[in-house]
């Protein structure tokens, strides 16, 4: 039969093609270990690489490799370390900081870095026309806020001056203990003025200066290749001042948007590092011997906003009852597979030595009593409540668990509504919700980064909570405190005030979750989930050293 | 023939204008804007951002400005990716999607055509039931299930093929092409079978057989062309569907194609990118439908005569 022959022929042909096309070659990890190239799962395609324009974690990693701030962070301790500035002096009252720029600091085109680079760059960041979403990082600087909001237009009034080529003086409104930390945030990095002006004006968001052929940067690595949605490659810079201590020869960043595919890429040796791990896979990895799974506390809190301007959550007792009825331990164990840390307040524990107050615990009887006092004994007369979350399977699971806990403990009905991301953002900004899911990830390690969310009328408050005593503590008392202990005591008082009013239901503290190949060294877990690529090295003989153990 | 093409192209212009207009206003009506982010930005900063992209102008003025730019071939800057133009993003994504679509179409035609023809030769036997049942499964099985299954089998257990990427590692184009093509292969198999069955029952085929022509000659020379007309008519919409619908496969295999840009743009409220991709894809769909009509006409002598007459 002719068609049977044809069938068989085509089948054979297909098999041959399939086999011929098979990879079988060396994996990225194997070749990378030999050549000193790190293959890095980076979550998504970066919006761009202009440090003053973009926001986001994937951007943070790439820009962190390409640029360096005045100070950088030790990945083990998160303490500031010299970067472009080899040292800095802080005046006695804490308001004047003088940075001494390292004379060996160079741009990737070989030009020396100067204090004037910073004055110009900070003017760019703060210019209202640029529309930088991270301009507020420099608000501690004198008059920076007014300049950014257009209240003053002369940048000379802003507290930043180049005393000479290598000396930068910054004047702050008040003592700001975390200011040096901000120097490691990409928004405060210097950009190369001639390059930007070659392709447009200072405040243009939309110019090709960040393209491979145009970019000038100052970090341990420089841009080598950028293929949209495929990969970004950086290579070791030969102009970087501390190049002798840079061990990697390059990094390849992959936009691994799909976490399931990312995990598969890791399994077949295409990646050294994954940006995240699918929840369902975590138990499997946890049980492995020599597991590549790494989990560590992360500077972020998962919580629910309670709208204090709408019934029934305008009633404090209702808010307290809802929060106390949540069995966080059970949620973490059964729904989240034990991958997070339960939270009873907004600031993550051990935020540079600060611990938040714990004012309540899981207490069903207490919650029922409070609900009865609020006028809903055993849930009778309950008007119903709607919980809003942004569409995601993980958020749904948590919301369903809470819905059930409230039903069991308080006998009340809560309906769930999921909204697509931008719709959800719109709802919480307009406060068009009763309960809404929210997460906050810190930009710097300091309680202030979480507690200033709840200032009266703050853009990220979203609850209607407003208390002049609280504002006074955060805005006036804390900056005036002269020691860390005194300052933390003020924060503790403020956070106690906040949690007594319960405008939020804290649920858990995030953890960072990664798969990291055993050959990768110098990438310790830390609260910021931050890698300083200068420290990273790949152990070519990781198998041998393992066998030797 | 030329008149037919000309008329069809003229008809396409109002269609595309309607598409642009509806999309333009729909994306702006959708709640949430391109510069809404998790961390609230000061009002002044947001206003500056919107001014940079002319979003502060009255809606109708924005619309007129957009049409004007479009007439000059400029689809505008992307909101989400500062420093990239929509033209540039489409130019980066489209070749990948087109290549994927083409391979998927070849897979679909190869497997589907073969299965359909085989099935039609011995209707209502195992040779018919097996490929047709498989085709039914193929139609029912979504690519978000088939893709991961193929990856598990060929990528992870057998370790024969790469699990993701496009053009990075040899062989990484095979699984996505099969995943995307499978559903269409199934359609083509069923269409091919139906078309072939109809042709095979025609008098001229009986005549050919009665003349004692070898069976392969009857099938390949006399029946195939007529039998595959429904398949060819399906190719235009199929290819357009492959281009516009490759999002799922592009996501599973992390392929840097247009489908992924498109869906991301909608999530990001990247107005210019949504509009640009929509316009681009509508033009393509119109063109492919036209192309497949022309091809079908060329294959069908009766239709060809009709065109010739004009």
Interface residues (C-beta under 8 A of the other chain):
Chain A: X2 X3 X6 X7 X10 X18 X19 X21 X22 X23 X24 X25 X45 X47 X48 X50 X53 X54 X55 X128 X129 X130 X131 X132 X133 X135 X136 X148 X149 X150 X205 X206 X207 X208 X209 X210 X211 X227 X228 X229 X230 X231 X254 X255 X256 X257 X258 X260 X261 X262 X264 X265 X267 X268 X270 X420 X421 X422 X423 X424 X425 X426 X427 X429 X439 X458 X459 X460
Chain B: X30 X31 X32 X33 X35 X36 X37 X38 X39 X40 X41 X42 X44 X45 X46 X48 X49 X51 X52 X77 X80 X81 X82 X83 X84 X89 X92 X93 X110 X114 X117 X118 X121 X148 X151 X155 X156 X159 X160 X161 X162 X163 X164 X165 X166 X168 X169 X170 X171 X172 X174 X215 X216 X219 X251 X252 X253 X254 X256 X257 X260 X261 X267 X268 X269
